[in-house]
Amino acid sequence: MRAAAIQMTTTADREHNLATAERLVRAAAADRAELVVLPEKWPAYGPGDVAVKSAEPLNGPALRLARGLAAELGIDLIAGSIPELGSPRGSNTSVHIGPDGRDRAVYRKLHMFDVVVGDTTYAESAHEAAGDEIVTSETDDGTRLGMTICYDLRFAELFAALRLRGARVIVVPSAFTVSTTRDHWEVLLRARAIENQCFVIAPNQTGEHAAGLRSGGRSLIVDPWGTVLADAGTDEGFIAADLDFAKLERVRQKLPSFASRRGEIYG
């Protein structure tokens, strides 16, 4: 399977963002990508009020575009995440769309980004509610996908649960800050790939989204041994890599760490 991660600088300008996403998804498909993953909040991104104002239902314009692209191009498309409309608060929602243009799975981010990074306070839960379900999906060829979003990356238990549910590929659409991209991003992604012996596809936002709000780029595709197969740097664009599932099986057979789990002791 050839997979691609889309790296964008999303702002509050929805028309520009959707046009950029379409252009980059088409470019990735032209590069033979069969599985394409968009970043977190690709239709619109900015301070909390942007998420509120740009929220839309699952049948809104962003996902209609994504479904049309998946069907036209014949690809599996992970529509990063959108701010999903809800009452009183929405959710940060990712959708897997199959090559037939139909939704295969809907995942709502489990962990809210309520932290202080440098001098900036992030309070995601003020505008969005956490999901309550671990979600996997499947491509036509039977490849099991594990779905996560951004801050979920810091919770190893979730990734282990996805592996235990059969995931061979885990997607991490993100908008990691500049400092956490610099210091934590690659370390965490490679660790999750190594721990769970899965491919990890992690498209990140990059650049300045609004005054004082920046993301660090460096979208990565990592293999089950922890080797970085592709790194996007800091510019908008896409990266692609061939996922060798025979290698994944060899890693799991030769280093059968999940067979040694003591779940009866630590859950």
ZAMARGU-4260 file (C-alpha; in steps of 0.2 Angstrom, whole numbers, plus 5000, padded with zeros to 4 digits):
<rodrens>
0) 5000/5000/5000 | 5006/5017/4996 | 5001/5030/5009 | 5003/5049/5009 | 5002/5063/5023
5) 4996/5080/5018 | 5004/5095/5026 | 4995/5112/5026 | 4995/5129/5034 | 4976/5131/5038
10) 4969/5148/5042 | 4952/5155/5045 | 4950/5156/5026 | 4939/5141/5022 | 4938/5143/5003
15) 4957/5144/5002 | 4959/5129/5014 | 4948/5118/5005 | 4956/5122/4988 | 4973/5118/4995
20) 4967/5102/5002 | 4960/5097/4986 | 4975/5101/4976 | 4987/5092/4988 | 4975/5076/4989
25) 4975/5076/4970 | 4994/5077/4969 | 4996/5063/4982 | 4984/5052/4972 | 4994/5056/4956
30) 5009/5050/4965 | 5000/5033/4967 | 4994/5035/4985 | 4980/5023/4989 | 4978/5030/5007
35) 4979/5049/5010 | 4978/5057/5027 | 4974/5076/5029 | 4979/5085/5045 | 4969/5090/5060
40) 4957/5105/5057 | 4961/5106/5038 | 4945/5115/5034 | 4948/5130/5046 | 4960/5132/5060
45) 4963/5147/5072 | 4959/5152/5090 | 4944/5144/5099 | 4931/5155/5091 | 4937/5149/5074
50) 4933/5132/5078 | 4915/5137/5084 | 4912/5148/5069 | 4918/5135/5057 | 4910/5120/5064
55) 4899/5110/5052 | 4889/5094/5053 | 4895/5077/5045 | 4885/5081/5029 | 4893/5099/5028
60) 4904/5106/5014 | 4921/5100/5020 | 4916/5081/5021 | 4906/5082/5005 | 4922/5088/4996
65) 4932/5074/5004 | 4919/5061/4999 | 4919/5067/4981 | 4938/5067/4980 | 4939/5049/4988
70) 4926/5042/4975 | 4933/5051/4960 | 4951/5047/4964 | 4947/5029/4970 | 4957/5031/4987
75) 4955/5029/5005 | 4954/5046/5013 | 4956/5050/5031 | 4948/5067/5032 | 4960/5073/5045
80) 4948/5081/5057 | 4934/5094/5057 | 4926/5104/5070 | 4910/5095/5070 | 4894/5105/5075
85) 4886/5099/5091 | 4875/5106/5105 | 4881/5114/5117 | 4898/5109/5111 | 4904/5101/5096
90) 4918/5088/5094 | 4935/5086/5085 | 4930/5073/5072 | 4940/5062/5060 | 4931/5052/5046
95) 4938/5038/5036 | 4930/5038/5018 | 4932/5024/5007 | 4935/5023/4988 | 4917/5022/4985
100) 4914/5039/4993 | 4906/5032/5008 | 4910/5034/5027 | 4919/5019/5034 | 4922/5026/5052
105) 4919/5041/5062 | 4931/5045/5077 | 4929/5059/5089 | 4945/5065/5098 | 4946/5057/5115
110) 4959/5068/5124 | 4956/5087/5125 | 4972/5098/5123 | 4970/5108/5139 | 4988/5113/5143
115) 5000/5127/5144 | 5014/5127/5131 | 5027/5142/5134 | 5016/5157/5138 | 5001/5151/5128
120) 4986/5142/5136 | 4976/5130/5126 | 4959/5125/5132 | 4951/5114/5119 | 4937/5108/5130
125) 4930/5125/5131 | 4924/5123/5114 | 4924/5105/5110 | 4918/5089/5120 | 4929/5073/5121
130) 4923/5058/5112 | 4921/5041/5121 | 4925/5027/5109 | 4940/5019/5102 | 4939/5017/5083
135) 4946/5006/5070 | 4942/5005/5052 | 4946/4994/5037 | 4952/4997/5019 | 4945/4986/5005
140) 4960/4975/5006 | 4957/4971/5024 | 4970/4983/5031 | 4965/4988/5049 | 4967/5006/5053
145) 4968/5014/5070 | 4961/5032/5072 | 4968/5045/5083 | 4970/5064/5083 | 4985/5075/5088
150) 4986/5076/5107 | 4980/5057/5108 | 4998/5054/5103 | 5004/5056/5121 | 4993/5042/5127
155) 5001/5025/5124 | 4986/5015/5131 | 4976/5021/5116 | 4988/5015/5104 | 4990/4998/5112
160) 4971/4996/5112 | 4971/5000/5093 | 4985/4987/5091 | 4975/4974/5101 | 4960/4978/5090
165) 4970/4973/5075 | 4977/4989/5068 | 4992/4988/5056 | 4992/5007/5052 | 4988/5021/5064
170) 4984/5038/5058 | 4988/5054/5068 | 4981/5070/5060 | 4989/5084/5070 | 4992/5102/5073
175) 5007/5101/5085 | 5014/5117/5091 | 5031/5123/5085 | 5040/5119/5102 | 5031/5102/5104
180) 5035/5097/5086 | 5053/5102/5089 | 5055/5092/5106 | 5042/5078/5106 | 5034/5075/5089
185) 5047/5063/5081 | 5051/5054/5098 | 5033/5050/5101 | 5028/5045/5084 | 5043/5033/5083
190) 5039/5026/5100 | 5021/5023/5096 | 5026/5014/5080 | 5040/5003/5089 | 5029/4999/5104
195) 5014/4993/5093 | 5024/4987/5078 | 5013/4997/5066 | 5015/5010/5052 | 5011/5027/5059
200) 5005/5041/5046 | 5006/5058/5054 | 5001/5073/5044 | 5004/5089/5054 | 4999/5107/5051
205) 5014/5120/5048 | 5017/5138/5049 | 5007/5153/5056 | 4988/5150/5057 | 4984/5167/5066
210) 4994/5179/5076 | 5003/5169/5090 | 4997/5152/5083 | 5009/5142/5074 | 5012/5123/5070
215) 5029/5114/5068 | 5026/5104/5052 | 5038/5089/5050 | 5024/5077/5045 | 5031/5059/5046
220) 5028/5042/5040 | 5036/5029/5051 | 5037/5010/5049 | 5035/4997/5063 | 5054/4996/5066
225) 5053/5015/5070 | 5062/5020/5054 | 5056/5037/5047 | 5051/5033/5029 | 5046/5051/5024
230) 5048/5068/5032 | 5039/5084/5025 | 5050/5097/5033 | 5041/5113/5036 | 5033/5118/5019
235) 5015/5114/5013 | 5014/5099/5002 | 5013/5080/5004 | 5025/5065/5008 | 5022/5047/5002
240) 5029/5030/5006 | 5026/5012/5002 | 5020/5002/5017 | 5028/4985/5017 | 5016/4974/5026
245) 5028/4959/5024 | 5041/4968/5034 | 5028/4972/5048 | 5024/4953/5049 | 5043/4950/5050
250) 5045/4962/5064 | 5030/4955/5074 | 5036/4937/5072 | 5054/4941/5077 | 5051/4952/5091
255) 5034/4946/5098 | 5032/4959/5111 | 5013/4958/5112 | 5014/4940/5115 | 5023/4945/5131
260) 5011/4957/5137 | 5005/4955/5155 | 4988/4962/5153 | 4981/4952/5168 | 4993/4962/5179
265) 4993/4980/5171 | 4977/4980/5160
</rodrens>
